[in-house]
Amino acid sequence: MTHIPGIVITGASGRMGQMLIKTVTDSDQARLVGVVERTGHDWIGQDVGTAMGGQALGVTVTDDPLEAFAQAQAVIDFTAPEATLEFAALAAQARCVHVIGTTGMSDEQIAALEPASRHAVIVRAGNMSLGVNLLVQLTKKVAAALDEDFDIEVIEGHHHHKVDAPSGTALMLGEAAAEGRGVNLADVSDRGRDGITGARKRGDIGFHAIRGGDIVGEHDVLFAAPGERIVLRHLATDRAIFARGALKAALWGQGKAPGQYDMVDVLGL
């Protein structure tokens, strides 16, 4: 009989947490073996299915991640940067695949994942969808083909609850554009224009964040030159695409060598 990997979901009560729980429980390729919430949350000690307002799933919400991880082969984590760093160390201790969809991580926090990746598989991406990762590859190719006569602007929109900006996906797209041009994004990033800013600097990559309503995720990469514009666009209408991508990453990571990977690796792009 084929072994079905056990999955733990962190941040169980959040919108992505609940979507991930549903995706795993609906899958015939994985099983839900644990869910984690922060200490003091009113879901602690409850069956997660009941806490979500449905039928019991036989999995109790815990605030002890190591105990949960010890039963699992993978952890899917869409939480906050500080929590993700703690989970990375514990997932490595348990030798679990750690799938990270957490956004808003600083360069220092990303670098701090390195010790954990020596002992376990980490798959980290600002966006887990197939469409977005294709858009990233297209952005890199278009940026490489065009010179600095084409200004590059990344425009992203999300729901009004999102706490970080630019989004992780927007930064992925900016990195792709910078890589295509052979430059460092940190040297050409242009964010938050306000007031008398002066003319746009040639070669900069601009970012703009829209927050409103229940927008799941909208990303445009605009290449604008005198007389013409090229727009690459991805619209997400259901966050289930991110949950499906994360589960795909958790399954892909089984049996892989320890290290840091991304969705380009998972999707074979």
Solvent accessible surface area in square Angstrom, and as a share of the most:
residue,aa,sasa,rsa
1,M,235,1.05
2,T,116,0.68
3,H,116,0.52
4,I,60,0.30
5,P,18,0.11
6,G,0,0.00
7,I,0,0.00
8,V,0,0.00
9,I,0,0.00
10,T,1,0.01
11,G,20,0.19
12,A,0,0.00
13,S,29,0.19
14,G,35,0.34
15,R,112,0.41
16,M,33,0.15
17,G,3,0.03
18,Q,56,0.25
19,M,48,0.22
20,L,1,0.00
21,I,1,0.00
22,K,115,0.49
23,T,20,0.12
24,V,0,0.00
25,T,53,0.31
26,D,99,0.52
27,S,28,0.18
28,D,125,0.65
29,Q,112,0.50
30,A,7,0.05
31,R,103,0.37
32,L,21,0.10
33,V,26,0.15
34,G,4,0.04
35,V,0,0.00
36,V,4,0.02
37,E,12,0.05
38,R,168,0.61
39,T,108,0.63
40,G,74,0.71
41,H,30,0.13
42,D,111,0.58
43,W,32,0.11
44,I,55,0.28
45,G,56,0.54
46,Q,71,0.31
47,D,30,0.15
48,V,0,0.00
49,G,4,0.03
50,T,76,0.44
51,A,21,0.16
52,M,63,0.28
53,G,72,0.69
54,G,48,0.46
55,Q,160,0.71
56,A,71,0.55
57,L,74,0.37
58,G,72,0.69
59,V,17,0.10
60,T,78,0.45
61,V,2,0.01
62,T,31,0.18
63,D,55,0.29
64,D,61,0.32
65,P,26,0.16
66,L,64,0.32
67,E,105,0.47
68,A,2,0.02
69,F,0,0.00
70,A,76,0.59
71,Q,102,0.45
72,A,9,0.07
73,Q,56,0.25
74,A,0,0.00
75,V,0,0.00
76,I,0,0.00
77,D,0,0.00
78,F,44,0.18
79,T,45,0.26
80,A,45,0.35
81,P,21,0.13
82,E,112,0.50
83,A,32,0.25
84,T,0,0.00
85,L,48,0.24
86,E,116,0.52
87,F,20,0.08
88,A,4,0.03
89,A,60,0.46
90,L,43,0.21
91,A,1,0.00
92,A,7,0.05
93,Q,115,0.51
94,A,30,0.23
95,R,149,0.54
96,C,1,0.00
97,V,9,0.05
98,H,1,0.00
99,V,0,0.00
100,I,0,0.00
101,G,7,0.07
102,T,6,0.03
103,T,35,0.21
104,G,42,0.40
105,M,22,0.10
106,S,47,0.30
107,D,117,0.61
108,E,131,0.59
109,Q,36,0.16
110,I,47,0.24
111,A,67,0.52
112,A,53,0.41
113,L,1,0.00
114,E,75,0.34
115,P,67,0.42
116,A,10,0.08
117,S,5,0.03
118,R,154,0.56
119,H,90,0.40
120,A,7,0.05
121,V,8,0.05
122,I,2,0.01
123,V,0,0.00
124,R,68,0.25
125,A,7,0.05
126,G,19,0.18
127,N,14,0.07
128,M,2,0.01
129,S,4,0.03
130,L,98,0.49
131,G,28,0.27
132,V,1,0.00
133,N,2,0.01
134,L,78,0.39
135,L,9,0.05
136,V,12,0.07
137,Q,35,0.16
138,L,90,0.45
139,T,0,0.00
140,K,56,0.24
141,K,140,0.59
142,V,31,0.18
143,A,1,0.01
144,A,66,0.51
145,A,86,0.66
146,L,39,0.19
147,D,85,0.44
148,E,64,0.29
149,D,72,0.37
150,F,22,0.09
151,D,44,0.23
152,I,0,0.00
153,E,18,0.08
154,V,0,0.00
155,I,48,0.24
156,E,1,0.00
157,G,3,0.03
158,H,18,0.08
159,H,21,0.09
160,H,113,0.51
161,H,110,0.49
162,K,42,0.18
163,V,147,0.85
164,D,28,0.14
165,A,64,0.50
166,P,14,0.09
167,S,2,0.01
168,G,9,0.09
169,T,4,0.02
170,A,0,0.00
171,L,53,0.26
172,M,41,0.18
173,L,0,0.00
174,G,0,0.00
175,E,96,0.43
176,A,3,0.02
177,A,0,0.00
178,A,1,0.01
179,E,110,0.49
180,G,17,0.16
181,R,40,0.15
182,G,67,0.64
183,V,57,0.33
184,N,91,0.47
185,L,11,0.05
186,A,87,0.67
187,D,107,0.55
188,V,23,0.13
189,S,37,0.24
190,D,32,0.17
191,R,123,0.45
192,G,69,0.67
193,R,93,0.34
194,D,129,0.67
195,G,62,0.60
196,I,181,0.92
197,T,79,0.46
198,G,54,0.52
199,A,103,0.80
200,R,74,0.27
201,K,139,0.59
202,R,146,0.53
203,G,7,0.06
204,D,15,0.08
205,I,1,0.00
206,G,0,0.00
207,F,6,0.03
208,H,67,0.30
209,A,49,0.38
210,I,95,0.48
211,R,73,0.27
212,G,25,0.24
213,G,43,0.42
214,D,123,0.64
215,I,46,0.23
216,V,24,0.14
217,G,2,0.02
218,E,74,0.33
219,H,2,0.01
220,D,22,0.12
221,V,0,0.00
222,L,39,0.19
223,F,0,0.00
224,A,25,0.19
225,A,17,0.13
226,P,125,0.79
227,G,89,0.86
228,E,97,0.44
229,R,183,0.67
230,I,60,0.30
231,V,78,0.45
232,L,30,0.15
233,R,148,0.54
234,H,31,0.14
235,L,95,0.47
236,A,8,0.06
237,T,124,0.72
238,D,69,0.36
239,R,47,0.17
240,A,13,0.10
241,I,42,0.21
242,F,25,0.11
243,A,0,0.00
244,R,138,0.50
245,G,9,0.08
246,A,0,0.00
247,L,14,0.07
248,K,100,0.43
249,A,0,0.00
250,A,0,0.00
251,L,41,0.20
252,W,58,0.20
253,G,1,0.01
254,Q,56,0.25
255,G,88,0.85
256,K,79,0.34
257,A,66,0.51
258,P,72,0.45
259,G,17,0.17
260,Q,77,0.34
261,Y,52,0.20
262,D,57,0.30
263,M,1,0.01
264,V,42,0.24
265,D,63,0.33
266,V,11,0.06
267,L,37,0.18
268,G,67,0.65
269,L,78,0.39
